[in-house]
């Protein structure tokens, strides 16, 4: 598994000077490699949705996932900041079936007027190598398909733990 080189400046883009409006942060992937895991730190973001752009020369974005709740209560500070790892296998078929991803657009939502500032403070992407390892491992296991699936999922879970440890070590 390797971390992808990305361009992320950490500042959200507001479509208007007045809220409510579209607010997003872009992550550019110069290599075009599709990430297997999306890791981010959030600050007062109630929910996030993700869209993606396949090629750099197009303006079209495709939905990768509908809004994911980050704050249970957008008016409370209880879970206003934290981290999240999104496994690409949980994203839309359009994302799974595309061969390349040039840009991720993370759409930020915060319905509470209490928080003047909200954003993603860090975004890291990791390659799908772990899934190839899990699929290869599952194919090589000569026992029942249930055991093969269990072993493959254990491999994916171990990789997710590795990502969390890498993220914690960078703090």
C-alpha positions, 0 to 999 in steps of 0.5 A: 500500500502506498500513499498517493501524492495529491494537491490539497490546499486545505481551504474550502471554496465557497460558491457564494459570499453568503451561506447557505451555498455550495462549499467544497474542497478539491483534491487533485491526483496528478497520477490519476490513480484511483484511491482505495482509502480516503482519509481525512480530518474534519473541523466542524463539518456536519457531513461530507459527500464526494464526487470525482472527475475522471479526466483533467480536461473535463468539467463533469463530476460523478457522484462517488457517495451521498452525504456521510454524517460526521457530526451527530448534532451539527449544533453541538461541539461534542463530535465537531472534529475528528478523523474518518477513513472511507473505504472505496468499496463502499462508494458508488458503482460509477466510482468503482468502475472508473479506471482513473480519478483525476480529482476528488471534490469533497462537498462540505455541509454545515447547517448550523449558523453557529460555526463560522468556519468549517473545513477538512484540515487534512486529506490523504489517499491510499492506493488500491494495492491492498485490494489486489493483495486481498483478491489474490489471497482469496483466489489462492486459498483452496478451502471453501469460499467462505474461508477465502472471503474471511481471510481476504477481509482480514487482510483489508481490515489489517490494511485499514489499521495500518492506515490509521497508524500512519495517520496517527504517526504523522500528528 
